[in-house]
Amino acid sequence: MSKDLGPAALPPVAPSVTAELVAALSPRLRKRLDAGIAKLADRPIVRDDDIVRIAVDDVTDIELHAPVGTVTRPDDIRCGCLLAPDCLHRAAAASAAPIAEPATEPPTESRAESRAESATAARSEEPDTGAGPDAGAGAEPGAGPGAASDAGPGAGARADAEEQPERAAPEQCAAARALYTAATAVLEAGTDGSGAVLQAELLRAAHTARLAGLPRAAATAVSVVTAVRAARSSDPAHRLSDLVGSLRDALSAAHRIPHAAGPELTELRGTVRQPYRPDGSLRLYGLFTEPVLTATGFAGAVTWTADAEGRLYQVSDVAPGGAGRAVGAADRAVRVGDTALTHRELSRAGLAVSGATVSPAGRLGAGAGVRAVRASGADWRAAPLDRLWTPTAAEQVSRALDGGSDLLFLEVTLVGTVREAAGDCLLADCDGVTLRLAAAHDHPALPHRDNLRLLAAARGSRLRIVARLTPAPHPRALLLATEHPTVPGTRVDAGLDRLLHADLPAPASPTPAPAVPTPEESPVHLLRRRVQQAASGGRLVLSFPGSTAADVRRLNSHGLATAGDLLDELHAAAAERSRDVFGRLLPADPDRFARAWLAAARYTDEVDRALCAAAWST
């Protein structure tokens, strides 16, 4: 039996369970649900094997039964109070727990890899047209253009029907509309107004979408709820841009599904599980290990490796857990074959794998037929890993923005720090481009930020690093691993290894701090700021009287007339309120506001991607 405090100790709960428990509450109890969740956050939690108990008071406990690590049925949440099972406590416990991921691969890939994996799976599932090498093998020797008329009057109609692209089924259209309505309600209310009831409605829509065969739309809806919860709980890992991106993707998918056809529909549907395909024998070289700590209650480690051709592969160990698991997973044995290598050891060694199975994103499978033994590793500056640093930064950024891996292999010179609202960033010169390196995670149990602070004192050091691209109007990335500043041939995993002052080079003579270049911000931020304000504060924050004429003129003067039009429409949709014949205000039109916000969000996303590519090319 172990004791833990905080919601992170709770097992993940399936979205359908939370939705069902909240829907069963009376209107009176629904109004008290958010207060009930806040109360549970301060109560002690005890774990006993697969049962987690929350002490509501001295005599009442809530039990969450998770025999497979996840609560999958409403009956698995039990309460000992007199009102059970119709009490508030069960719904509050489900709403306070992390959201269970569906039966898919662990959520460890980066956003760009997820896009690439979805696109690959979409292409693999496109309908077979039958136009292969033997498509005409059964035709009569004299069959020509007029042969269709000899096949009967219905042959042409059948051929036309076969050529028509596939469209969404009625139940998929209905699920998409329900998801759009639920996501619109969250946008209308903002994070402060999106309490547990609105979250449960979106989770119900996500569950319905998954049952209708729309796993991608369901996953984006769950991401919205996760981001909303992080914002409401003041989670230090919360980023407003993540909330905007999740809400944009959810609304966009739900809006397009009823109208999409063919390959577009296949991509919007997504796939529940990405297949692992045989890949024969592999000789892999360790690159680095990064800890994983998600807002959805998953934690662990991912070790990145590469083969002699520069292809990237991942070995992951991610499961429900908190910061303790994220720190300790690096010292667990990797789950590939019978090797006893830990993740930390593999990141500096090598692996010889036979019978390998690999997902489209490059994740190695751990099936019974996979065999693996330890092999020698390679230095970052030696073959074959040195080829990863050969492409220019601009080429790597272009690849990432096109849906490829968002890992950047860069050689930089450290030049100092710059203070930002979210914390200090490490400044580095990358072939004439001033790069801002931010912490990949702000959790105090992980040394990301402490390592950035110490590396800032190693000004002038020339190091090879691995970072993850952060699309922004200026060059920006998250530092994942770096060469040791004083020990050649040694690597530092920024999220696992803690640098010490003794690891830094001897201080040189004092030199003035370099002037920090201020990136020239495109006026598109005038529209982006309104998009973010709406996602955070809801429609109300944009409905107050005021003129946007000055902002529109500035956008127009920079050739961004479309942004000016979108800004005008966004404010107009937020402020629109009509009255009935008695002069009473009628409810606002949430659909118009959602469409205006979605258009603005998609526009700013595309412009930001273009500005990001341009910034790295200068």
C-alpha positions as CSV (number, residue, x, y, z in Angstrom):
1,M,0.0,0.0,0.0
2,S,1.3,3.4,-0.9
3,K,0.2,6.9,-0.1
4,D,0.3,9.8,-2.6
5,L,-1.2,13.2,-2.7
6,G,-2.8,15.1,-5.5
7,P,-4.9,14.2,-8.6
8,A,-1.8,12.8,-10.3
9,A,-2.1,9.8,-8.1
10,L,-5.6,9.0,-9.5
11,P,-5.8,6.4,-12.3
12,P,-6.9,7.6,-15.7
13,V,-10.6,7.5,-16.4
14,A,-12.2,6.7,-19.7
15,P,-14.0,9.8,-21.3
16,S,-17.2,7.8,-21.5
17,V,-17.2,7.1,-17.8
18,T,-16.8,10.8,-16.8
19,A,-19.5,11.8,-19.3
20,E,-22.0,9.2,-18.1
21,L,-21.5,10.0,-14.4
22,V,-21.8,13.8,-14.9
23,A,-24.9,13.3,-17.1
24,A,-26.6,11.3,-14.4
25,L,-26.4,14.2,-11.9
26,S,-29.4,16.3,-11.1
27,P,-29.3,20.0,-12.2
28,R,-28.7,21.0,-8.5
29,L,-25.7,18.7,-8.2
30,R,-24.3,19.8,-11.5
31,K,-24.0,23.4,-10.1
32,R,-21.9,22.0,-7.2
33,L,-19.7,19.8,-9.3
34,D,-16.7,22.2,-9.7
35,A,-16.7,22.9,-6.0
36,G,-16.8,19.2,-5.3
37,I,-13.7,18.7,-7.6
38,A,-11.8,21.4,-5.8
39,K,-12.6,19.8,-2.5
40,L,-11.2,16.4,-3.6
41,A,-8.0,18.0,-4.7
42,D,-7.0,18.6,-1.1
43,R,-8.0,15.1,0.2
44,P,-5.5,12.3,0.9
45,I,-5.2,9.5,-1.7
46,V,-4.2,6.0,-0.8
47,R,-3.2,3.3,-3.5
48,D,-3.7,-0.4,-2.7
49,D,-2.7,-2.4,-5.7
50,D,-5.2,-1.6,-8.4
51,I,-7.6,0.3,-6.0
52,V,-7.2,4.0,-5.3
53,R,-9.1,5.5,-2.3
54,I,-9.9,9.1,-1.7
55,A,-10.8,10.0,1.8
56,V,-13.8,12.4,1.5
57,D,-14.0,12.7,5.3
58,D,-13.3,10.6,8.3
59,V,-15.9,8.0,7.4
60,T,-16.5,8.2,3.7
61,D,-14.1,7.0,0.9
62,I,-14.3,7.0,-2.8
63,E,-12.8,3.9,-4.5
64,L,-11.5,3.9,-8.1
65,H,-10.9,0.3,-9.4
66,A,-8.5,0.1,-12.2
67,P,-7.5,-3.5,-12.8
68,V,-5.9,-2.7,-16.1
69,G,-4.5,0.7,-15.0
70,T,-7.5,2.6,-16.3
71,V,-11.1,3.1,-15.0
72,T,-13.2,1.8,-17.9
73,R,-16.7,1.5,-16.3
74,P,-18.9,3.8,-14.2
75,D,-19.3,0.9,-11.7
76,D,-15.5,1.0,-11.1
77,I,-16.0,4.2,-9.2
78,R,-17.7,3.6,-5.9
79,C,-18.6,5.8,-3.0
80,G,-19.4,5.0,0.6
81,C,-21.7,7.9,1.3
82,L,-25.5,7.6,1.9
83,L,-26.5,9.1,-1.4
84,A,-24.4,6.7,-3.5
85,P,-24.5,5.8,-6.3
86,D,-26.4,9.0,-7.2
87,C,-24.0,11.2,-5.3
88,L,-21.8,14.0,-6.4
89,H,-18.6,12.3,-5.2
90,R,-18.3,9.8,-8.0
91,A,-18.7,12.4,-10.8
92,A,-16.2,14.7,-9.0
93,A,-13.6,11.9,-8.7
94,A,-14.0,11.0,-12.4
95,S,-13.6,14.7,-13.4
96,A,-10.6,15.2,-11.2
97,A,-8.7,12.2,-12.6
98,P,-6.6,12.3,-15.7
99,I,-8.3,11.4,-19.0
100,A,-7.5,7.9,-20.2
101,E,-6.0,7.6,-23.6
102,P,-7.8,5.3,-26.0
103,A,-6.4,1.9,-26.8
104,T,-3.6,3.3,-29.0
105,E,0.1,3.6,-28.8
106,P,1.4,5.7,-25.8
107,P,1.3,9.4,-26.5
108,T,5.0,10.0,-26.7
109,E,5.5,11.2,-30.3
110,S,5.9,14.9,-31.0
111,R,3.1,16.8,-32.8
112,A,4.9,16.8,-36.1
113,E,5.5,13.0,-35.9
114,S,1.8,12.5,-35.0
115,R,0.8,14.4,-38.1
116,A,3.2,12.4,-40.2
117,E,2.0,9.1,-38.7
118,S,-1.6,10.0,-39.3
119,A,-0.9,11.0,-42.9
120,T,1.0,7.7,-43.5
121,A,-1.9,5.7,-42.0
122,A,-4.3,7.7,-44.1
123,R,-2.5,6.9,-47.3
124,S,-2.3,3.2,-46.3
125,E,-6.1,3.0,-45.9
126,E,-7.1,4.7,-49.1
127,P,-9.6,2.6,-51.0
128,D,-8.1,0.2,-53.5
129,T,-9.2,1.2,-57.0
130,G,-8.1,-2.1,-58.5
131,A,-6.0,-0.3,-61.1
132,G,-3.0,-2.5,-60.6
133,P,-0.7,-4.1,-63.2
134,D,-3.3,-6.9,-63.9
135,A,-6.4,-4.6,-63.9
136,G,-7.1,-5.4,-67.5
137,A,-6.1,-9.0,-67.6
138,G,-9.7,-10.2,-67.9
139,A,-10.7,-8.0,-70.8
140,E,-11.6,-9.4,-74.2
141,P,-8.9,-8.9,-76.8
142,G,-11.1,-6.6,-78.9
143,A,-12.5,-4.5,-76.0
144,G,-12.2,-0.9,-76.9
145,P,-13.9,2.4,-76.0
146,G,-17.2,1.1,-77.2
147,A,-17.1,-2.0,-75.1
148,A,-18.9,-0.3,-72.2
149,S,-22.1,0.0,-74.3
150,D,-22.2,-3.7,-74.9
151,A,-22.1,-4.5,-71.2
152,G,-25.7,-3.4,-70.6
153,P,-27.4,-0.1,-69.7
154,G,-26.4,-0.3,-66.0
155,A,-22.7,-0.8,-66.5
156,G,-22.0,2.9,-66.9
157,A,-24.0,3.8,-63.8
158,R,-22.1,1.2,-61.8
159,A,-18.8,2.5,-63.0
160,D,-19.8,6.1,-62.1
161,A,-20.8,4.9,-58.6
162,E,-17.5,3.1,-58.2
163,E,-15.6,6.2,-59.1
164,Q,-17.4,8.5,-56.7
165,P,-15.2,9.2,-53.6
166,E,-16.3,7.9,-50.3
167,R,-18.2,10.3,-48.0
168,A,-18.9,10.2,-44.3
169,A,-21.6,7.9,-43.0
170,P,-24.7,9.5,-41.4
171,E,-23.6,8.5,-37.9
172,Q,-20.2,10.1,-38.5
173,C,-21.8,13.3,-39.7
174,A,-24.0,13.3,-36.6
175,A,-21.0,12.7,-34.3
176,A,-19.1,15.5,-36.0
177,R,-21.9,17.9,-35.5
178,A,-22.2,16.9,-31.8
179,L,-18.5,17.4,-31.4
180,Y,-18.7,20.8,-33.1
181,T,-21.5,21.9,-30.8
182,A,-19.7,20.8,-27.7
183,A,-16.4,22.5,-28.8
184,T,-18.3,25.6,-29.7
185,A,-19.8,25.7,-26.2
186,V,-16.2,25.5,-24.7
187,L,-15.0,28.3,-27.0
188,E,-18.1,30.4,-26.1
189,A,-17.4,30.1,-22.3
190,G,-13.6,30.2,-22.3
191,T,-11.5,28.3,-19.8
192,D,-12.9,30.1,-16.8
193,G,-16.4,29.2,-17.8
194,S,-15.7,25.7,-19.0
195,G,-16.3,23.8,-15.9
196,A,-16.7,20.0,-15.4
197,V,-20.2,20.0,-17.0
198,L,-19.0,21.5,-20.3
199,Q,-15.9,19.3,-20.2
200,A,-18.1,16.2,-19.7
201,E,-20.2,17.2,-22.7
202,L,-17.1,17.4,-24.9
203,L,-15.9,14.1,-23.5
204,R,-19.3,12.5,-24.4
205,A,-18.9,13.9,-27.9
206,A,-15.4,12.5,-28.1
207,H,-16.7,9.1,-27.1
208,T,-19.5,9.3,-29.7
209,A,-17.0,10.2,-32.4
210,R,-14.8,7.3,-31.5
211,L,-17.7,4.9,-31.7
212,A,-18.6,6.4,-35.1
213,G,-15.1,5.6,-36.4
214,L,-13.6,9.1,-36.0
215,P,-10.6,8.5,-33.7
216,R,-8.7,11.6,-34.8
217,A,-11.6,14.0,-34.0
218,A,-12.1,12.2,-30.7
219,A,-8.5,12.6,-29.8
220,T,-8.5,16.3,-30.5
221,A,-11.6,16.7,-28.3
222,V,-9.9,15.0,-25.5
223,S,-6.9,17.3,-26.0
224,V,-9.1,20.3,-25.6
225,V,-10.5,19.0,-22.3
226,T,-6.9,18.3,-21.1
227,A,-5.8,21.8,-22.0
228,V,-8.8,23.4,-20.3
229,R,-8.1,21.5,-17.1
230,A,-4.5,22.5,-17.2
231,A,-5.5,26.2,-17.6
232,R,-8.1,26.0,-14.8
233,S,-5.6,24.3,-12.4
234,S,-2.8,26.8,-13.2
235,D,-0.6,23.9,-14.3
236,P,2.9,25.3,-14.9
237,A,3.1,23.2,-18.1
238,H,0.0,24.8,-19.5
239,R,0.5,26.8,-22.7
240,L,-2.2,29.0,-24.2
241,S,-1.0,28.1,-27.6
242,D,-1.6,24.4,-26.9
243,L,-5.2,25.2,-26.0
244,V,-5.7,27.2,-29.1
245,G,-4.2,24.5,-31.3
246,S,-6.3,21.7,-29.8
247,L,-9.5,23.8,-30.1
248,R,-8.7,24.8,-33.6
249,D,-8.0,21.2,-34.7
250,A,-11.2,19.9,-33.0
251,L,-13.4,22.5,-34.6
252,S,-11.7,22.2,-38.0
253,A,-12.1,18.4,-38.1
254,A,-15.7,18.5,-36.9
255,H,-16.5,21.2,-39.5
256,R,-14.9,19.4,-42.4
257,I,-16.0,15.8,-41.9
258,P,-19.6,16.2,-43.2
259,H,-18.3,17.8,-46.4
260,A,-15.1,15.8,-46.9
261,A,-14.6,12.9,-49.3
262,G,-12.0,10.5,-50.5
263,P,-8.4,11.0,-49.2
264,E,-9.4,14.1,-47.2
265,L,-12.0,12.1,-45.3
266,T,-9.6,9.3,-44.7
267,E,-7.1,11.7,-43.1
268,L,-9.8,13.4,-41.0
269,R,-11.0,10.1,-39.7
270,G,-7.5,9.0,-38.6
271,T,-6.8,5.5,-37.2
272,V,-7.3,4.0,-33.8
273,R,-4.0,2.0,-33.8
274,Q,-1.0,2.6,-36.0
275,P,0.2,-0.8,-37.3
276,Y,3.6,-2.2,-36.5
277,R,5.2,-3.5,-39.7
278,P,8.2,-6.0,-39.9
279,D,11.4,-4.2,-40.6
280,G,13.9,-7.1,-40.5
281,S,17.3,-6.5,-38.7
282,L,18.3,-3.1,-37.5
283,R,21.6,-1.8,-36.2
284,L,20.8,1.2,-34.0
285,Y,22.9,3.9,-32.3
286,G,21.7,5.7,-29.2
287,L,21.1,9.5,-29.5
288,F,19.5,10.7,-26.3
289,T,16.7,10.0,-23.8
290,E,13.9,12.4,-22.9
291,P,11.5,12.2,-20.0
292,V,7.7,12.2,-20.8
293,L,5.3,13.9,-18.4
294,T,1.9,14.7,-19.9
295,A,-1.1,16.5,-18.5
296,T,-3.2,13.4,-19.2
297,G,-1.5,11.4,-16.5
298,F,1.1,9.6,-18.4
299,A,4.8,9.5,-17.7
300,G,8.0,7.6,-18.6
301,A,10.9,8.0,-21.0
302,V,11.6,7.8,-24.7
303,T,15.0,6.9,-26.1
304,W,15.8,8.1,-29.6
305,T,18.1,6.1,-31.8
306,A,19.2,6.2,-35.4
307,D,20.5,3.7,-37.9
308,A,23.5,4.1,-40.3
309,E,21.2,5.8,-42.9
310,G,20.1,8.5,-40.4
311,R,16.5,7.1,-39.9
312,L,15.2,7.7,-36.4
313,Y,13.7,5.1,-34.1
314,Q,12.2,5.3,-30.7
315,V,12.1,3.0,-27.7
316,S,9.4,4.1,-25.3
317,D,8.3,3.2,-21.8
318,V,5.2,5.4,-21.1
319,A,2.4,4.4,-18.7
320,P,0.1,6.1,-16.2
321,G,2.1,8.0,-13.6
322,G,3.5,11.2,-12.4
323,A,6.9,13.0,-12.1
324,G,8.4,10.2,-10.1
325,R,7.9,7.8,-13.0
326,A,9.2,10.3,-15.5
327,V,12.5,10.5,-13.5
328,G,12.8,6.8,-12.7
329,A,11.9,5.4,-16.1
330,A,15.3,6.3,-17.5
331,D,16.9,3.6,-15.3
332,R,14.4,0.9,-16.3
333,A,15.4,-1.8,-18.8
334,V,14.2,-1.1,-22.3
335,R,11.3,-3.3,-23.5
336,V,12.9,-4.6,-26.7
337,G,13.9,-8.2,-26.8
338,D,15.9,-9.7,-23.9
339,T,18.4,-6.9,-23.5
340,A,19.1,-5.6,-20.0
341,L,20.0,-2.1,-21.2
342,T,18.4,0.8,-19.4
343,H,17.1,3.8,-21.4
344,R,20.0,5.9,-20.0
345,E,22.5,3.3,-21.1
346,L,20.9,2.8,-24.5
347,S,21.1,6.6,-25.2
348,R,24.9,6.2,-25.2
349,A,25.3,2.7,-26.5
350,G,23.8,0.7,-29.5
351,L,21.4,-2.0,-30.2
352,A,21.3,-4.9,-32.7
353,V,17.7,-5.9,-33.3
354,S,16.4,-8.9,-35.3
355,G,12.8,-9.5,-36.2
356,A,12.1,-5.8,-35.6
357,T,8.6,-4.3,-35.9
358,V,8.2,-0.6,-36.4
359,S,5.3,1.8,-36.4
360,P,5.0,4.5,-39.1
361,A,6.4,7.0,-36.6
362,G,9.5,4.9,-36.0
363,R,8.5,3.4,-32.7
364,L,10.0,0.0,-32.1
365,G,7.6,-2.8,-31.1
366,A,8.3,-5.3,-28.3
367,G,6.6,-8.4,-29.7
368,A,7.6,-11.9,-28.7
369,G,9.5,-12.4,-32.0
370,V,11.8,-9.4,-31.5
371,R,15.4,-10.1,-30.4
372,A,17.9,-7.5,-29.3
373,V,21.4,-7.4,-27.9
374,R,23.7,-4.6,-26.8
375,A,26.1,-3.2,-29.3
376,S,28.6,-0.4,-29.4
377,G,27.4,3.2,-29.7
378,A,28.8,6.1,-31.6
379,D,29.8,9.7,-30.8
380,W,27.7,12.5,-32.2
381,R,30.7,13.7,-34.1
382,A,31.6,10.3,-35.5
383,A,30.0,8.2,-38.2
384,P,27.2,7.3,-38.6
385,L,25.5,9.8,-36.3
386,D,27.4,12.8,-37.5
387,R,25.3,12.8,-40.7
388,L,22.3,14.0,-38.7
389,W,24.0,17.3,-38.3
390,T,24.8,17.7,-42.1
391,P,21.5,19.3,-43.3
392,T,21.2,23.0,-42.7
393,A,18.9,24.4,-40.0
394,A,16.6,25.8,-42.6
395,E,16.3,22.4,-44.4
396,Q,15.5,20.7,-41.1
397,V,12.9,23.3,-40.2
398,S,11.3,23.0,-43.7
399,R,11.1,19.2,-43.2
400,A,9.4,19.7,-39.8
401,L,6.9,22.2,-41.1
402,D,6.0,19.8,-43.9
403,G,5.0,17.1,-41.4
404,G,8.3,15.3,-40.9
405,S,10.2,14.9,-37.6
406,D,10.4,18.1,-35.6
407,L,13.8,17.1,-34.1
408,L,16.5,19.6,-35.0
409,F,20.2,18.6,-35.0
410,L,22.1,21.8,-34.7
411,E,25.6,23.1,-33.9
412,V,25.4,26.3,-31.9
413,T,27.6,28.8,-30.0
414,L,26.1,29.8,-26.7
415,V,25.9,33.6,-26.3
416,G,23.8,34.3,-23.2
417,T,20.2,34.5,-22.0
418,V,17.1,36.5,-22.6
419,R,14.3,37.0,-20.2
420,E,10.7,36.1,-21.3
421,A,7.4,36.0,-19.5
422,A,7.5,32.2,-19.2
423,G,11.2,32.2,-18.0
424,D,14.7,32.7,-19.2
425,C,15.7,31.4,-22.6
426,L,19.2,30.4,-23.6
427,L,20.5,32.4,-26.6
428,A,22.7,30.6,-29.2
429,D,24.1,31.5,-32.5
430,C,23.3,29.0,-35.2
431,D,25.1,29.8,-38.4
432,G,24.2,33.5,-38.1
433,V,20.7,32.9,-36.8
434,T,20.0,33.9,-33.2
435,L,18.2,30.9,-31.7
436,R,16.2,31.0,-28.5
437,L,16.4,27.6,-26.6
438,A,13.6,27.2,-24.1
439,A,13.0,24.5,-21.4
440,A,11.1,21.5,-22.7
441,H,9.3,21.1,-19.4
442,D,8.8,23.3,-16.3
443,H,8.1,20.6,-13.7
444,P,10.6,21.2,-10.8
445,A,11.4,17.4,-10.7
446,L,13.0,17.7,-14.1
447,P,16.2,19.6,-14.6
448,H,15.4,21.3,-17.9
449,R,15.3,24.9,-16.6
450,D,18.3,24.4,-14.2
451,N,20.4,23.1,-17.0
452,L,19.5,26.1,-19.2
453,R,20.5,28.4,-16.5
454,L,23.9,26.8,-16.0
455,L,24.6,26.5,-19.8
456,A,24.1,30.3,-20.0
457,A,27.3,30.7,-18.0
458,A,29.2,28.7,-20.6
459,R,29.1,31.6,-23.1
460,G,31.2,31.0,-26.1
461,S,31.0,27.2,-26.0
462,R,30.5,25.5,-29.4
463,L,28.2,22.5,-28.9
464,R,26.1,20.1,-30.9
465,I,22.6,19.9,-29.6
466,V,19.3,18.2,-30.3
467,A,16.2,20.4,-29.9
468,R,12.5,20.3,-30.9
469,L,11.2,22.9,-33.2
470,T,8.7,25.4,-31.7
471,P,7.0,27.2,-34.6
472,A,7.3,30.9,-33.9
473,P,8.0,34.1,-35.9
474,H,11.6,33.9,-34.6
475,P,13.9,30.9,-34.4
476,R,12.9,29.0,-31.3
477,A,13.3,25.4,-30.1
478,L,13.1,23.3,-26.9
479,L,16.5,22.0,-25.8
480,L,16.5,18.2,-25.4
481,A,20.1,17.1,-25.3
482,T,23.5,18.7,-25.7
483,E,27.2,17.9,-25.7
484,H,28.9,18.4,-22.4
485,P,30.5,21.9,-22.3
486,T,33.9,20.6,-20.9
487,V,34.1,16.8,-21.5
488,P,34.4,15.9,-25.2
489,G,32.4,12.9,-26.3
490,T,30.0,13.2,-23.4
491,R,26.3,14.0,-23.8
492,V,23.8,15.6,-21.5
493,D,20.1,14.7,-21.6
494,A,18.6,18.1,-20.6
495,G,15.6,16.5,-18.9
496,L,17.5,13.8,-16.9
497,D,21.1,14.8,-16.3
498,R,21.8,17.7,-13.9
499,L,24.8,19.8,-14.8
500,L,26.9,21.3,-11.9
501,H,28.9,24.4,-11.7
502,A,32.0,22.2,-11.8
503,D,30.9,21.0,-15.3
504,L,31.3,24.5,-16.7
505,P,34.4,25.9,-18.4
506,A,36.7,28.1,-16.4
507,P,35.3,31.7,-16.4
508,A,37.0,33.9,-18.9
509,S,37.7,37.6,-18.4
510,P,34.5,39.5,-17.9
511,T,32.9,40.6,-21.1
512,P,29.8,42.8,-21.6
513,A,26.6,40.9,-22.2
514,P,25.8,40.8,-25.8
515,A,22.9,42.9,-27.1
516,V,19.8,40.7,-27.3
517,P,18.2,41.1,-30.7
518,T,14.5,41.8,-30.5
519,P,12.7,39.8,-33.2
520,E,10.7,42.0,-35.5
521,E,7.1,40.9,-34.8
522,S,4.7,40.7,-37.6
523,P,1.5,42.7,-37.0
524,V,-0.4,39.4,-37.4
525,H,0.0,39.2,-33.6
526,L,-2.9,41.7,-33.5
527,L,-5.2,38.9,-34.8
528,R,-3.4,36.1,-32.9
529,R,-3.8,37.9,-29.6
530,R,-7.6,38.1,-30.2
531,V,-7.7,34.4,-31.0
532,Q,-5.9,33.6,-27.8
533,Q,-8.0,35.9,-25.7
534,A,-11.2,34.3,-27.0
535,A,-9.9,30.8,-26.3
536,S,-9.0,31.9,-22.7
537,G,-11.8,34.3,-21.8
538,G,-14.6,33.2,-24.2
539,R,-16.7,35.3,-26.5
540,L,-17.5,37.9,-23.8
541,V,-13.9,39.3,-23.8
542,L,-14.3,40.4,-27.4
543,S,-17.8,41.7,-27.2
544,F,-17.0,44.8,-25.3
545,P,-17.5,48.1,-27.2
546,G,-14.3,49.4,-28.9
547,S,-12.9,50.1,-32.3
548,T,-10.6,47.8,-34.2
549,A,-10.0,50.4,-37.0
550,A,-6.4,51.2,-35.9
551,D,-5.4,47.5,-35.8
552,V,-7.1,46.9,-39.2
553,R,-5.3,49.8,-40.8
554,R,-2.0,48.5,-39.5
555,L,-2.6,45.1,-40.8
556,N,-3.7,46.5,-44.2
557,S,-0.5,48.7,-44.4
558,H,1.6,45.5,-44.1
559,G,-0.3,43.7,-46.8
560,L,-2.4,41.6,-44.4
561,A,-5.8,42.7,-45.6
562,T,-7.3,39.2,-45.0
563,A,-6.1,39.4,-41.4
564,G,-7.9,42.8,-41.1
565,D,-11.1,41.4,-42.5
566,L,-10.9,38.4,-40.1
567,L,-10.3,40.7,-37.1
568,D,-13.4,42.8,-38.0
569,E,-15.6,39.7,-38.4
570,L,-14.3,38.1,-35.2
571,H,-15.3,41.2,-33.2
572,A,-18.6,41.6,-35.0
573,A,-19.5,38.0,-34.4
574,A,-18.6,38.3,-30.7
575,A,-20.6,41.5,-30.2
576,E,-23.7,40.5,-32.2
577,R,-26.8,40.4,-30.1
578,S,-30.3,40.9,-31.4
579,R,-33.5,41.7,-29.5
580,D,-37.0,40.3,-29.7
581,V,-40.2,42.3,-30.2
582,F,-40.2,43.3,-26.5
583,G,-36.6,44.6,-26.7
584,R,-35.1,41.7,-24.7
585,L,-31.7,40.5,-25.7
586,L,-31.7,37.2,-27.5
587,P,-29.0,34.6,-27.1
588,A,-25.9,35.2,-29.2
589,D,-25.2,33.1,-32.3
590,P,-22.5,30.7,-31.2
591,D,-22.1,29.2,-34.7
592,R,-21.1,32.5,-36.3
593,F,-18.6,33.3,-33.6
594,A,-17.1,29.8,-33.8
595,R,-16.8,30.0,-37.6
596,A,-15.1,33.5,-37.3
597,W,-12.8,32.3,-34.6
598,L,-11.9,29.1,-36.6
599,A,-11.1,31.1,-39.7
600,A,-8.9,33.5,-37.7
601,A,-7.1,30.6,-35.9
602,R,-6.3,28.7,-39.1
603,Y,-5.1,31.9,-40.8
604,T,-2.7,32.8,-38.0
605,D,-1.4,29.2,-37.9
606,E,-0.6,29.3,-41.5
607,V,1.0,32.7,-41.3
608,D,3.0,31.7,-38.3
609,R,4.3,28.6,-40.2
610,A,5.4,30.8,-43.1
611,L,7.1,33.3,-40.7
612,C,8.9,30.5,-38.9
613,A,10.3,29.1,-42.2
614,A,11.4,32.6,-43.2
615,A,13.0,33.4,-39.8
616,W,15.2,30.3,-40.0
617,S,16.2,31.1,-43.6
618,T,17.7,34.5,-42.9
